């Protein structure tokens, strides 16, 4: 797994940086960029043909990204239903493909409802919610290194305690900058979105988990 990260990370970095660097070389006034600006830059470089292909590639990439997130995050309600925190109906698995069909459908319906919202607001709220979960993962890394030092692991973060805390603190610091740097108007709704997680968990535990024990 560590080897795959060493190979994949530079490729991901290049795939993001290369279009941005080329676009800045063509149009350095990035403050005025709007949605679809990459297509306009492509049209400047290679005419309507290249601009159209960039638009099409963007649509396909976003569809693939959405399907990937949908399939991965639908496992969360599926696992919660297995543990009794959500209705057991969500644990239904497709007899043909073995996938959590009900969890996927429920997640798709919820995402479709949110898609009616403003795109920028959705992106910012998504940043808050996702980063809130990632912070817990980084903190769990530090906790397990101290509480379970002998736990079998595929690989360890190098550098001892310094390397460990660097890998924990640096992404959290960047995440906090992204969250609070998105604008003061998003601090309250972002905080409410993060707080909705513990509240929803308490509701599921109180009214679904405990009810199933009766």
C-alpha positions as CSV (number, residue, x, y, z in Angstrom):
1,X,0.0,0.0,0.0
2,X,2.8,2.4,0.8
3,X,4.4,1.8,-2.6
4,X,1.1,2.5,-4.3
5,X,0.8,5.8,-2.5
6,X,4.4,6.8,-3.5
7,X,3.4,6.2,-7.2
8,X,-0.1,7.6,-7.1
9,X,0.5,10.8,-5.1
10,X,2.8,12.4,-7.7
11,X,0.4,11.5,-10.5
12,X,-2.5,13.1,-8.7
13,X,-0.4,16.1,-7.9
14,X,0.6,16.5,-11.6
15,X,-3.0,16.0,-12.8
16,X,-4.1,18.9,-10.7
17,X,-1.1,21.2,-11.2
18,X,-0.6,20.8,-14.9
19,X,-4.0,22.2,-16.0
20,X,-3.7,25.0,-13.5
21,X,-0.2,26.0,-14.5
22,X,-1.1,26.0,-18.2
23,X,-4.3,28.0,-17.5
24,X,-2.3,30.6,-15.5
25,X,0.1,30.9,-18.3
26,X,-2.7,31.7,-20.7
27,X,-4.8,33.8,-18.3
28,X,-3.1,34.9,-15.1
29,X,-6.2,36.9,-13.9
30,X,-7.4,33.9,-11.9
31,X,-9.5,36.1,-9.6
32,X,-12.1,36.5,-12.4
33,X,-12.2,32.8,-13.3
34,X,-15.7,31.4,-13.3
35,X,-17.2,27.9,-13.8
36,X,-16.2,26.5,-17.1
37,X,-13.2,28.7,-17.5
38,X,-10.9,25.7,-18.3
39,X,-13.0,25.1,-21.4
40,X,-12.6,28.8,-22.4
41,X,-8.8,28.5,-22.0
42,X,-8.9,25.3,-24.0
43,X,-10.8,27.1,-26.7
44,X,-8.1,29.8,-26.7
45,X,-5.4,27.2,-27.1
46,X,-7.0,24.8,-29.6
47,X,-10.2,26.4,-30.8
48,X,-13.8,25.1,-30.2
49,X,-12.7,21.5,-30.7
50,X,-10.4,21.5,-27.7
51,X,-12.8,23.6,-25.6
52,X,-15.6,21.2,-26.3
53,X,-13.5,18.1,-25.5
54,X,-12.4,19.7,-22.2
55,X,-16.1,20.4,-21.3
56,X,-17.0,16.8,-22.2
57,X,-14.1,15.4,-20.2
58,X,-15.2,17.5,-17.2
59,X,-18.7,16.1,-17.4
60,X,-17.4,12.5,-17.6
61,X,-14.9,13.1,-14.8
62,X,-17.5,14.6,-12.5
63,X,-19.9,11.7,-13.2
64,X,-17.2,9.2,-12.4
65,X,-16.3,11.1,-9.2
66,X,-19.9,11.3,-8.1
67,X,-20.4,7.6,-8.6
68,X,-17.2,6.8,-6.8
69,X,-18.2,8.9,-3.8
70,X,-21.8,7.5,-3.9
71,X,-20.6,3.9,-3.9
72,X,-18.0,4.4,-1.1
73,X,-20.1,6.6,1.2
74,X,-23.2,4.4,0.9
75,X,-21.2,1.9,3.0
76,X,-21.6,4.2,6.0
77,X,-25.4,3.9,6.3
78,X,-25.0,0.2,5.4
79,X,-22.6,-0.4,8.2
80,X,-24.7,1.7,10.7
81,X,-27.8,-0.4,9.8
82,X,-25.8,-3.6,10.4
83,X,-24.9,-2.2,13.8
84,X,-28.5,-1.3,14.6
85,X,-28.3,2.5,14.3
86,X,-30.4,2.6,11.2
87,X,-33.4,0.5,10.0
88,X,-32.5,-3.0,9.1
89,X,-34.1,-2.5,5.6
90,X,-30.9,-0.5,4.6
91,X,-28.8,-3.7,5.0
92,X,-30.5,-5.3,2.0
93,X,-27.9,-6.5,-0.5
94,X,-28.5,-7.0,-4.3
95,X,-28.7,-10.8,-4.9
96,X,-27.0,-10.4,-8.3
97,X,-24.2,-8.0,-7.6
98,X,-23.8,-8.3,-3.8
99,X,-23.9,-4.5,-3.4
100,X,-25.8,-2.6,-0.7
101,X,-28.6,-1.6,-3.1
102,X,-30.9,0.0,-0.6
103,X,-28.1,2.1,1.0
104,X,-27.0,3.2,-2.5
105,X,-30.6,4.3,-3.4
106,X,-31.2,6.1,-0.1
107,X,-27.9,7.9,-0.4
108,X,-28.6,8.8,-4.1
109,X,-32.0,10.3,-3.1
110,X,-30.5,12.4,-0.3
111,X,-27.7,13.7,-2.6
112,X,-30.2,14.5,-5.3
113,X,-32.2,16.6,-2.9
114,X,-29.1,18.6,-1.9
115,X,-28.1,19.1,-5.6
116,X,-30.9,21.7,-5.8
117,X,-28.9,23.9,-3.5
118,X,-26.3,26.6,-4.5
119,X,-23.2,24.9,-5.8
120,X,-20.7,27.1,-3.9
121,X,-22.6,26.6,-0.7
122,X,-22.6,22.9,-1.2
123,X,-18.9,22.8,-1.8
124,X,-18.1,24.8,1.3
125,X,-20.4,22.8,3.5
126,X,-18.9,19.6,2.0
127,X,-15.5,20.8,2.9
128,X,-16.5,21.4,6.5
129,X,-18.2,18.0,6.9
130,X,-15.5,15.9,5.2
131,X,-12.6,17.7,6.9
132,X,-14.4,17.2,10.3
133,X,-14.3,13.5,9.7
134,X,-10.7,13.5,8.5
135,X,-9.6,15.3,11.6
136,X,-10.9,12.4,13.7
137,X,-9.0,10.0,11.5
138,X,-5.7,11.9,12.0
139,X,-6.3,12.1,15.7
140,X,-7.1,8.4,15.8
141,X,-3.7,7.7,14.2
142,X,-2.0,9.6,17.0
143,X,-4.1,7.9,19.7
144,X,-3.5,4.4,18.4
145,X,0.3,5.0,18.1
146,X,0.3,5.7,21.9
147,X,-2.5,3.4,23.2
148,X,-1.8,0.4,20.9
149,X,1.9,0.7,19.9
150,X,2.1,-3.1,19.2
151,X,-0.9,-3.3,17.0
152,X,0.0,-5.0,13.7
153,X,0.3,-2.5,10.9
154,X,1.1,-2.6,7.2
155,X,3.4,0.3,7.5
156,X,4.3,3.0,10.1
157,X,4.7,6.8,9.6
158,X,8.5,7.3,9.6
159,X,10.3,9.9,11.8
160,X,9.2,8.7,15.2
161,X,7.1,11.1,17.3
162,X,8.2,14.1,15.2
163,X,7.0,12.4,11.9
164,X,3.8,11.3,13.6
165,X,2.8,14.7,14.8
166,X,3.9,16.3,11.6
167,X,1.5,14.0,9.7
168,X,-1.3,14.8,12.2
169,X,-0.9,18.5,12.7
170,X,0.0,19.7,9.2
171,X,-3.1,18.4,7.4
172,X,-5.4,19.6,10.3
173,X,-3.8,23.1,10.0
174,X,-4.4,23.2,6.3
175,X,-7.9,21.9,6.8
176,X,-8.7,24.6,9.3
177,X,-7.3,27.2,6.9
178,X,-9.6,25.9,4.2
179,X,-12.6,25.8,6.5
180,X,-12.3,29.3,8.1
181,X,-10.8,30.9,5.0
182,X,-13.9,30.1,2.9
183,X,-15.6,33.2,4.4
184,X,-17.2,34.4,7.6
185,X,-20.6,33.8,6.2
186,X,-19.9,30.0,6.1
187,X,-18.6,29.6,9.6
188,X,-22.1,29.2,11.2
189,X,-23.6,26.9,8.6
190,X,-20.4,24.9,8.4
191,X,-20.3,24.5,12.2
192,X,-23.9,23.5,12.2
193,X,-23.2,20.9,9.5
194,X,-20.4,19.4,11.6
195,X,-22.5,19.4,14.7
196,X,-25.3,17.6,12.9
197,X,-23.2,14.5,12.9
198,X,-23.1,13.9,16.7
199,X,-26.7,15.0,17.0
200,X,-27.8,12.5,14.2
201,X,-25.8,9.8,15.9
202,X,-27.5,10.4,19.2
203,X,-30.9,10.3,17.6
204,X,-30.1,7.0,15.8
205,X,-28.8,5.6,19.1
206,X,-31.7,6.8,21.2
207,X,-34.6,6.0,18.9
208,X,-33.3,3.2,16.6
209,X,-30.6,1.3,18.4
210,X,-32.3,1.2,21.8
211,X,-35.7,0.5,20.3
212,X,-34.4,-2.5,18.5
213,X,-33.4,-4.0,21.9
214,X,-36.9,-3.9,23.2
